[in-house]
Amino acid sequence: ELDPKHLVRDSYDRISHAYRGDTLPRDRGYFRWLDVLMPYLQQGDAVLDLGCGCGVPMAQELAHLCDVTGIDISPVQIERARKLVPNGTFECRDMATAEFEEGRFTAIVSLFSVFHLPVQEHRPLLARMFSWLRSGGYLLISLGHSAWTGYEEDWYGAPMYWSHADEQTSLKWLDETGKGVSASPSCSALLRMNTRVSPTA
């Protein structure tokens, strides 16, 4: 039986450059998310980028101000991140089994990545994310919009796997694991976007 994590790892190794170049134009949607988060961060804050890919653009932008740690399952993506964001710290690991000390990070960013994990791993990971945040810290995350688990045969030239709950279930998990976490209106609006990635996203 095909291991979805092996597929995700191997496919991102293959399509790393096709999926993301060394830079990203400011008009791409990621920067709307960054513009929400950046006002809350200060020089030297510890920030974790879960599913960081090649580091562009989130870790690359955050590293101008913050002490960035990035995690990704793809060795090729991590190799690129180390070159593209030399002042960041990057580790090739499965985010579902990553461990950090409680309260280490001021912010955690996880965009277009959690839904590459089997959906049954989402809630436990969210709980651990909140434990890694300091009191009053910030979580910037994208999750699925509708419940679906499956594969695409040709996504940027390789097969890809997704698995996610519906929006209301994801919001429920965020509320439960975050112990009443509050969200800014702009973050809430972005969370409600259909975050399924396509070549035109």
N, C-alpha and C positions, 0 to 999 in steps of 0.2 A: 504493500500500500504506500502511496506517495506521501511523504512527510511534507506538509505545507510549508514548514519553516525552511526546510532544505530548498524547496522550490523558490521561495521568496529570496533567500540568500543567493542562490545560484543565478536567478534571473536578474537581480540587481547587479551582480558581478558582470553580467553580460551587457546590460543596457545602461550602465552608469552614465556614460557620456551622452547617449541618445536621450536619456531622461532629463539630464540637467547639465548645462555647460558650466564653465568656471565662474560665470557671473550671471546675474538675473536682472532684467530691466526693472526699474522702480515701479513701473505701472502694473506689475504682476500682483495677484491677490495677496501673496504672502506679506507684502509690506503693509497692508491694512491691519493685519494681525500685529505686526511689529509696532505700528503706530499706536495701537491700544496699550501694549505692554511697556514700551520704553519709558514713558513718563514716571513709572513707578520704580524704576531701577536707578541705582546709584553706582558710582565708580567702585569697582572691585567686588560688587555683589556676585555671589556664586550662583550660576545658572546651569541647569541641566537640559540638554537637548536630546530627548529620547527618540530614536529613529532619525538621527541627524543626517543620514545620507552622506553626500560629499561635503556637507557643511555650508552649502549655498542654498538660500541666503541667510537662514536664521543664525547659525553659529557665527558666520562671517560678519554679520552686522552686530550681533550682541557682543562679540569679542572686542569691539572698539571700546566698550565701556566696562564689560563684566569679565569675570573669571569663568570661562565656559568649559563644561565637560560634555562631550558628545558620545552617545552609544549608538551603534548600528550593527546589524547582524552580517552585513556584507563586507568582507575584507577589502574589496576594491573600493567601495565607498569610503571606508575608513582611511585607506591609503591616500585617497584624494583629499579627504578632509584635513589630514595632517599637513599636506602641502599647501592647500588653499587657505587654511586658517592656522598658521604656524604657532600662534600664541594660545591656541586652545589645547585641551587634553582630550584625546579620542581613544576609545576602546571598542574592539570588536567583540560584542556580546549580545546575547538574546535579552532584550529588555524585560521579558517576562521573568527572568531569573536573576536580573541585576540586583545588587545589594549596595545600599549606602547608609551611612549613619543617620539617625533621626535628626531632623531640623537642620540639615546641612545647607539646603538651597533656599535662596530668596525667591527664585522662580523656576518653574519647570515648563518647558515647551515640548509639545509632542503633536506635530502636524502631519497628517496624511501617513500615519505609521501604525497606530494602535490597531486599525482595522486590517492589518496584515497578520495579526495574531488570531488564533481560534477564539470565538466570542466568549467561551467559558473562562478564558484567561483575563478578560477585560476588567471585571469588577475587582478581582484580587490585585491586579496591577494598579488600579486607581487607588485602592486603599494604601498600597505601599508608596505611591507617589505622594499622597497627602502626608504620610509619615516622614518623608524626606524633606518636606517643606518646613521652614521655620514658621513660628507663629506669625500670622499676618502675611504669609507668603502668597505667591501668585501662580496659578496653573493656567496655561494657555494651551488648549487641546482641541483637536478636531476628531469627531466620531461620526459613525454612520448615521444616515438620515432615515433609512428604512431597513428592516430586518432582512438580511441576505447573507448566505455563505456560498461561495462558488469560485470558479476559475474563469479566466479569459485565456484563450489559446495564444493570442498575439497582441500583447500590450507593449508598445514601443519595440516590438521585435522579439519578445519572449513571453512565455506563459506567466500568469500572475494569479495570486490567490488573495481573496478578501473574505472577511467574516465580521459581521457587525449586527448589533441589535437595532431596534427602531429608536427613533429620537426620544420618546418618552421614557423608555427603559434606560437609555444612556443617561438622561437627566436624573432619573431616580437613583441610579448608581452613583452619580456625582454627588447628589445630595446626601445619600447615606454614608458614603465613604469620606466625604468632606465635612461631615457633621454640621450640616447647615451652611455650607459654603455659599457666599453671595457672589453674584456676577454683575458686572457692569452692563448696562443696556447694550452697549456696542458689542461686548463679548457675547452676550446672549443672542444677539442677532446673527453674529457670525457662526455661532454654534448651530443655529438652525438652518444654515445654508446646507444644501446637498453637497457634502464634501467628498463624494465619489470622484476620484481623479479620472480624467480622460485626457487624451493628447491635446485637447483644446482648452483645458482648464487653466 
